[in-house]
């Protein structure tokens, strides 16, 4: 019986034993307009000191970052990519947004898509400002509300539908059409959820998308390191895309499956392998999928 050749690249079809599921999502991180000035890289330099990517003849890859609650890891990466002038979206894959509460059995739970970061900040600041400032939640939400309105759920994203209501989001310029070139998840279970959902959607747009997982522990410190690593990966991918575009005369993808995008697809595994040598503590997965 014939099988879909796309599935041959799916790393989940190998015999690699699955990793044990992580604990419930704890904190999640990102600053507001003014706090951004104090948001720094792990080496102490300001985020805003990162130079924007080359002109690339006006071409930049479009990115999407994903974690469990669209609060910490995905938003740290969203912020960094947007500050480097990349078009970027971000999502969570959980059923609800979960933030730490006064105890493990009392998390703060919110629905996706309808609750703003500002609402969460106001509520937690009213409940216990000392606790939520000490554990970093208020600082994280200050950052998040400067990036976009609120957490969005991956499974509810209408891929290919114009995102006209998100013009104020950081990184929104370039992703108005509701499609991206690269999805970067921050945890293997999020990668699984994205891949499963893409299979369910049946690739109706017939548009290739690279789905990469960069495994990042869900705490503020690791999110900072992971955000820097994701930005470096984005720079490497974008440089390769620019080279392929210049080599093939500028066309990115055409209706027959050719163009610079096709040759770029072939280079992605090597780029990830090269990036992994620089970041050996951040294990990576990759698959080519379809929107």
C-alpha positions, -999 to +999 in steps of 0.1 A: +000+000+000+014+034-010+024+058+017+028+096+017+065+103+008+063+133+031+061+110+061+095+095+053+111+126+067+091+125+100+116+118+128+088+102+148+088+073+125+123+062+137+129+040+166+142+067+189+126+062+223+103+090+234+115+113+262+094+113+295+068+140+296+080+172+313+063+186+345+034+210+342+044+243+325+058+267+351+069+302+344+069+319+310+090+352+300+090+387+279+094+429+289+071+459+281+082+489+261+102+505+288+114+473+305+129+462+272+157+486+278+168+465+307+162+431+290+196+417+283+214+387+268+230+361+290+264+378+283+251+411+298+247+429+265+213+446+257+189+428+234+187+460+213+224+458+206+219+428+183+223+442+148+193+437+125+198+411+098+213+421+064+191+438+039+187+405+021+173+425-009+141+429+011+136+392+017+134+376+051+121+342+062+089+343+082+090+325+116+066+312+142+077+303+177+057+278+199+057+267+235+031+253+258+013+285+270+027+312+247+041+329+277+078+323+284+100+305+258+080+313+227+076+349+237+113+353+245+121+340+210+093+361+195+107+393+211+143+386+199+132+377+164+111+408+161+138+431+174+161+416+147+134+426+121+121+392+113+084+386+106+072+364+135+041+349+151+039+329+183+015+303+198+010+278+226-002+242+222-018+236+256-055+234+262-053+263+286-027+289+297-012+278+330+009+300+352+023+292+386+001+301+416+007+301+454+011+263+453+015+235+427-021+226+432-033+262+427-021+274+393-035+305+376-054+293+346-066+313+316-082+306+282-062+311+251-071+337+224-094+359+246-073+368+277-048+396+273-014+397+290-025+430+305-055+413+322-032+386+336-007+412+349-035+432+366-051+402+382-018+387+395-006+421+407-038+425+426-036+390+442-001+390+455+024+415+440+053+404+462+049+367+452+045+373+415+072+399+413+096+376+432+089+346+409+093+367+377+057+364+365+050+402+366+082+410+348+074+383+322+039+397+316+052+432+313+074+420+285+047+400+269+021+428+268+046+449+249+049+423+222+012+414+215-023+413+230-024+379+245-015+342+242-028+324+211-034+287+206-017+269+177-046+245+171-070+275+167-048+293+142-065+297+108-034+292+086-035+312+054-062+336+067-051+373+068-043+384+104-058+419+100-064+423+138-027+419+147-011+449+131+001+462+165+020+430+173+058+431+172+070+413+141+036+414+125+049+431+093+054+403+068+031+377+083-002+394+075-011+366+051-011+341+080+017+318+067+053+313+077+084+295+064+097+281+097+080+269+129+103+266+159+089+248+190+106+249+224+097+215+237+093+181+222+057+176+232+049+210+215+067+197+184+046+166+185+014+186+189+023+208+159+032+179+137+000+160+146-021+191+139-004+197+105-012+161+096-048+166+106-050+198+085-039+177+054-017+204+039-045+220+019-023+250+010+004+226-003+030+250+011+062+235+027+071+245+062+101+235+083+092+225+118+122+226+142+123+218+179+148+234+202+144+218+236+144+246+262+137+242+299+107+263+310+123+288+333+133+324+327+171+319+326+169+290+301+144+310+280+170+338+277+196+314+265+172+296+242+160+328+227+196+338+218+202+303+202+169+305+182+179+339+169+213+326+158+195+297+141+172+321+123+202+341+111+218+310+097+186+299+079+180+334+065+215+336+052+211+303+033+177+314+020+192+346+007+220+327-010+196+304-027+175+333-038+204+351-054+216+319-071+182+311-087+174+346-097+151+357-069+120+335-071+113+319-038+087+292-046+067+286-077+036+265-085+057+235-097+076+231-065+108+247-078+125+280-070+149+290-043+127+276-016+132+241-029+170+242-028+168+259+006+147+230+019+176+206+010+201+227+030+181+230+062+193+197+078+229+207+073+223+242+088+207+227+119+236+202+123+261+231+121+240+252+146+238+222+169+276+220+172+275+255+187+246+247+210+251+211+220+230+215+252+199+224+232+188+192+214+170+197+181+145+179+160+134+187+124+109+177+099+095+192+066+058+194+068+030+212+048+005+239+054 
